[in-house]
Amino acid sequence: MWEYTDKVMEHFHNPQNQGAITEAEAGTKVVTGEVGSIACGDALRLHLKIDEETQTITDARFQTFGCASAIASSSALTQLLIGKKVDEAMTVNNRQIAEYLGGLPEEKMHCSVMGQEALEAAIYTYKGIPLETHEDDEGALVCTCFGVTDNRIKRIIIENNLTTAEQVTNYVKAGGGCGSCLADIDDIIAEIEEARLTGVVATPQPKPAAPSAANVIKPLTNLQKITKIQQVLEEQIKPVLAEDGGDVELFDVEGDTVKVILKGSCSGCASSTETLKFAIEATLKDTVLPTLTVVSV
Amino acid sequence: MDTIYLDNNATTRIDDEVVEAMLPYLTTYYGNPSSMHTFGGQVGRAVREAREQVAALLGAESSEIVFTSCGTEGDNAAIRAALKAQPKKNHIVTTQVEHPAVLNLCKRLEKEGYTVTYLSVNSQGQLDLDELEASMTGNTALVTIMYANNETGVIFPIEQIGHIVKEYGAIFHVDAVQAVGKVPLDMKTSTIDLLTLSGHKIHAPKGVGALYVRKGVRFRPLLIGGHQERGRRGGTENVPGVVALGKAAELAQKHLENVAQEKALRDRLEQAILATIPNTVVNGDYINRLPNTTNIGFKYIEGEAILLSLNQYGICASSGSACTSGSLEPSHVLRALGLPYSVLHGSIRFSLSRYTTEAEIDAVLEILPSVIERLRALSPFNSDDADWLQEQEQALAVS
């Protein structure tokens, strides 16, 4: 039996915002995003109602075919989206869905990825970007059982800092059928590991020619990057430091170098400063961009 | 909340009489049956008696019974023994719907140089005996086929199969883990050479099983060690487990007379589900089936979600859906039946036992319709006409 959190079971037994949105009032637009299929065993149709003037998601609903964690992830996603501006909603990713639920079993992470993908599909539709240009669907098909391309695998590896083929299977199902592509997945992981080590930009390069969807979401604009870094510092790092009487301020971001000022009891001790720098860096790499480095100024 | 246990093909409750029979061998009588003193000798007598009890259930002689640790060991020992006995033959015939203990061993044997034929099943889960006959050659060492399927309960025509196997001079192994205690067996009139059974499916504890080896069939042990089990399985006997299995076999034989009651409850559950919940189907051969098992497809929803909903009410069942297995693929058995995807992922197995009561079945029938209705309301595929479902089925048909 899976070890689901109470929060997952709560959202499974009493899901929020289930159903469809069929009518758009004046000044609003209703869009849907669909991912998955009956063959794969899970599918999600996300409905968003967007106020065109304020660019705000005023309602979000879901219809899900799938297991308890797929239903709970869908419910969590709608809760995360309602009230958000469209551009803000675009930054919601699968980890936030999983975190909202107090975590998901590793083997069930693909349920949170399904949420993220449905959200992207809905927003692409809203922005009038044809889904066919979604970079994930371009590139070579790696897993034929579940129809997963190399771009999609690369992206999920980078975004979630995955290091094994088993993890990739847990997140996007690739390799979970006949298993014949597991060696290819290992190769992709090795390629990204190398890119990480040599500091080469590890994110998949957006196609330069097409004004493609890739540019909408990735790579992050400077503003998006700084906003996310600030958000992670506020929400995840500061509360931890505060427990030991420490604090951190964002000083500047130059390229992928994050300059921070350490305060309070952190600043007094040289060795702890170094440890702290790495801890902050690891969190930022994990949550914002794997290429970030942190310096204390 | 009381547990309503309808997952008896997974494991069963240990019968009180079985616990009572085995307890002294966990406490007072801890001797080694191989010892030369009376203290050990009396334990040896208990093992002998248990062997007779198991033999009686199968209509076999007690010298034909080898105690094992589980069904998986029995299957491995039987298959390996059959192959070692015929070193010049390298072909094996089995089915696509076997238990992993047989299926994964056969896949391993392919890597070791054997050729394996995996017989297909039709939409009822039944074999085509012409396909079996066509696959047999003089090079076929072994045919290994389950008596009854653990997921659907479908019973294969074992004796008809056995006659074909014997025509070609192959050894016939039958995994009867699900059939023992539910179907009368008589090895005296059977074509079966080797038969596997497991204790915990017949109200004995986990960790004990037995293998029937027909007299005259050459046998080579899987576990090489001491002279226990007449050299057929090394290792000091699991005496409490063996005694428990003996008692469980005796009780199973008695219970065979009452199996009609179990079947009546199963039919009541099945009929009421089909009558009260729309878009439900029974998976597998409706007629040739274990009396305790029903596998029902609830269309448009997913099995794990059904199980966890039932779990809230203390109802235990199981599913062959991808999400319950952790393998991402739905059950190989249901796939072999070629079920449509709308049924495949929402299939639930209810398996009863002699302890199942009418009140329990009624409780399930009271809760189940609302569980199914709730999940269908959440699903985007809530009928065959759902636009998204049609799109996908067309896409699948094209590919």
Interface residues (C-beta under 8 A of the other chain):
Chain A: M9 F12 H13 P15 Q18 E34 S37 I38 A39 G41 D42 A43 L44 R45 Q63 T64 F65 G66 C67 A68 A70 I71 E107 C145 F146 T169 K173 G176 G177
Chain B: Y300 I301 E302 G303 E304 A305 L308 S309 Q312 S321 A322 C323 T324 G326 S327 L328 E329 P330 Y341 S342 H345 A377 L378 S379 P380 F381 W388 L389 Q392 E393 L396
